[in-house]
Amino acid sequence: MGAALPGCHTCRPGPENSNKSLRPFLQALKEAGGVEKTPDAEGNKRFLELLNHSFPELAIYRQGRIQVSPGVEEIGNSPTEYYRTVGAIIALLACYSSSLNEEFGLECVSAGKRGPMSLDQAPGKFLNMGNRPVDYYQFCERFARQMESEADWWGMMIFLVIHDVGKSDEFRKAVNETLPPNQRTDDHDKALASALKSDALKRRLLPSVAELSPARQASITAGFSTNFQLPQLGQGEIACINFRGLLELDRKYLLNGSLDYYFYHSIFDIAGASCNEKYIFPLALVPVYMGFTQAMDNLIARLIEQPKTDERTLYFNFLYTNFQRSYSQYDQEFSTLCESRVFCHETGLATLRVLAMTRNSYKNPAKVTELLLGDMQLLVQELAGSPVGPQIMLYYGPDLLRMSLGEDLTDPSGQNMMDALEALGCLYRKARKTLALATSGDYQYQLNVAPLVTVIRKAKDWKGGKQLREVVSGVRIKNNDLHTEGIVELT
């Protein structure tokens, strides 16, 4: 379960005197009939009542306004995030069921009517784990090895119950009221981490956490305090500063499984992302369950092997592994350039991020490097984490770049990519202008570019990077009050 974890029992949280178990929740889910018979909330009423009674924090997801992504909030009292969280919990219960050698677990995350992702449909790019049952059972077995007791499973359940409570405006307001102005934030993970560090806030807002052992509480707090976003890592989406929390993490949390818990919660969270009142069961996808597990192992191994590394080196080395597999013919030339530490940490890292944002599907990697070595130094600084001020993450940036390129991925002249990169540079400049008076530069600012992705999806005859450049020239940026997040607005 992650690098160097087996046998490291001296690092683990101590034993807990707890009679808490996931079995009653699993049994209630079974008694309702399962995903094929009763996929909706009404049919699983007893299960949901048991969840709500056991974990009062779940009420937070249904009260007031909830932030579903940077710059985007649901209407007041919307149940959207509640059912997504329920889906993540069921994904964990499915894994628990599979660890008991039951078929019910795999059915929960793969069977039923799921549109194009149903098992009876032709497998697409995002393969349903039901088509790869052996892989799913291996994933569950691997995860269960770290769950040495019911207390471990219970702790992971609570991890998922609370993982997104920071999206609630009321929750963040309650936390920010206890903090000095320079520590207040609209970042939901940071708000949750602050609450977890306060005994008073835990008793008031997170009572299920407060009932855990001190060691278990510290383990959960350590994960959220990193503020790291595993799902955005492989596509080069996160800013370099996002690695800082990992590098500052106490080494014992690398060795005792705490960071693994935090990373695994992202897998279960994504499985539940499509859940709603009509369909509360999650969907396990091969790229998420298998790809993210490989990514977390890779990352944890690097952190253990190179404890004194820096943000840019860690980012570069992680992305370089996939780069080598995808661009073997260009690798020799690129690696020679990377003998320069300056190139490696600046243009080299920027090249890897751009290519990763296309899922390494762009066919002219040398042209990306050439363009970035040209008149795009400001873009390079943004991508390499060396701007003055907060580091900017383009939320949905990979979708934006990849889709904007359209069908022309061979792009012999590089014109398509040049236009797309100029569009990204324009977005960074517009966002940077709004941050000119930021009181601190020591954080990641997230700019939601989903509205631009929607424009591309709706276009009947998209003209590639050139058209993206034209559209971006007319957009404006709307930030939240704390200038930690913003969203693109079309004019």
Residue, then its C-alpha position, 0 to 999 in steps of 0.5 A: m500500500g504505497a512505498a515503504l508502508p508494509g511493516c511500518h507498524t511503529c509509525r501507525p496510529g495506536p490501537e483505538n478502543s472502538n466498537k464502530s463498524l461499517r457492517p451496519f451500513l453495508q447491510a442497510l445498502k444490501e437490504a435495499g436491493g442494490v444498484e440494479k433494483t433500487p439505485d435511487a435515494e428513496g429506495n435506500k431511505r433506511f441507509l441514508e437515515l443511518l448515515n445521517h444519524s451517525f454523521p451529523e456533518l453530512a447536514i452541512y452539505r445540504q445547508g446554505r450555499i455550497q461551492v461546487s468548483p472555483g467561482v461556482e456555487e449551487i443554489g441554496n440548500s442544494p443536495t448536489e454535494y450531499y449525494r456526491t459525498v454519499g457516492a464516495i462513501i458507497a465507493l468505500l463500502a464497496c471496497y469493504s464488501s470486496s475485502l470480505n470476498e463479496e461480489f456486492g462491492l463490484e456490483c455497487v460501482s459498476a452494474g446498473k443503468r449508467g448510459p454510455m458507461s454501462l457494462d453492456q455498452a462498447p467500452g470507451k476511453f474511460l473503462n468501467m471497472g466492471n470490465r476489469p474485475v480482477d483489477y478491481y479486486q486487486f485494488c480492493e485487496r491492496f487498500a484493505r491491507q492497510m485497513e488493519s482493523e475496523a477502526d481504520w475503516w471507520g477512520m476512512m469513513i469519517f475522512l470521506v464524510i468530512h472531506d468536502v464540508g469546506k465547500s459550504d459557505e457557512f462552514r468557511k465563514a464559521v472557520n474564518e471568524t476564528l482566524p486572523p485576517n491574513q489566514r482567512t481563505d475560501d479554499h475549502d481544503k484549507a478551511l477544513a484543515s484549519a478546523l481540524k487544528s482547532d479542538a473547539l471547532k472540531r467539537r462544534l463542527l466536526p463531532s465525528v472527528a472529535e470522537l476519534s483517537p488523537a493519533r487518528q485525528a492527527s493523521i486526518t489533519a496531516g492529509f488535509s494540511t498538505n492541500f495537495q490535489l492528486p487528480q490534477l497532478g498527472q495532467g500538469e494542471i496544478a501550480c508548482i506551489n501545490f507541492r509545498g504541503l507535501l514537502e513540508l509534511d512530517r516524514k512519519y505521515l509518509l510512512n504510516g499511511s496517512l498520506d495514502y488515506y488522503f490520496y485514496h479519498s480522491i479516488f473514492d471522491i471521483a467515483g461519487a462525482s456523478c451521484n445524485e438523488k436518482y442514482i446514489f451509486p458511484l462509478a469506478l473507472v479504470p483510469v481513476y482506480m488504477g491510474f491514480t493508485q500508480a500516481m500516488d505510489n510514484l509520488i510517495a516513493r519519490l518523497i521518501e527517496q528524496p526528502k530534500t527535493d524541491e517543488r519544481t524538481l518533484y513536479f518535473n520528475f513526476l511528469y517526465t516518467n510519462f513523457q518518456r513513454s509517450y515521446s521516446q524519439y524526442d527524449q534524447e534531445f530533450s534530456t540533453l537540454c535538461e542538463s542545464r538546471v535552468f532549462c530543466h526548472e523553467t522551459g523544461l518543466a513548462t514543456l512537460r506541463v503543456l504536453a501533459m495537459t494534452r494527455n501527451s497526445y500532441k504529436n510535435p513535442a519539439k515545437v512546444t519547447e521551441l515556442l516556449l524558448g521564443d517569446m513566451q517567457l511570461l508563460v514559462q514563468e507561470l508554468a514553472g512556478s516563478p512569477v511574482g505573486p500567487q501561483i495561478m492554476l487554470y482549473y479545467g486547463p487541460d480540457l481547455l488546451r486539449m479540446s482547443l487544439g481540435e483534430d490537428l495534433t500533428d501540427p507540423s508548423g506548430q501554428n495551432m499550438m502557438d495560437a493555443l499557448e498565446a491564448l493561455g498566456c493571455l488568460y494568465r496575464k488577465a488573471r495576474k492583473t486582478l492579483a496585483l494588490a494581493t496581500s500575499g504571493d504564497y498560495q495557489y490561485q485557481l482560475n476556473v476556465a470551464p466556461l471556455v471549455t463549454v464554448i468549445r463543446k458547443a461550437k459546430d466548427w471549431k477552428g483550433g488554437k486560433q479561435l481560442r485566442e480570439v475568444v480569450s481576448g474578450v473575456r474578463i476575470k471575476n474573483n472572490d473577495l479573498h482573491t483566492e479563486g476566480i472564474v472566466e466570464l464571457t463578454 
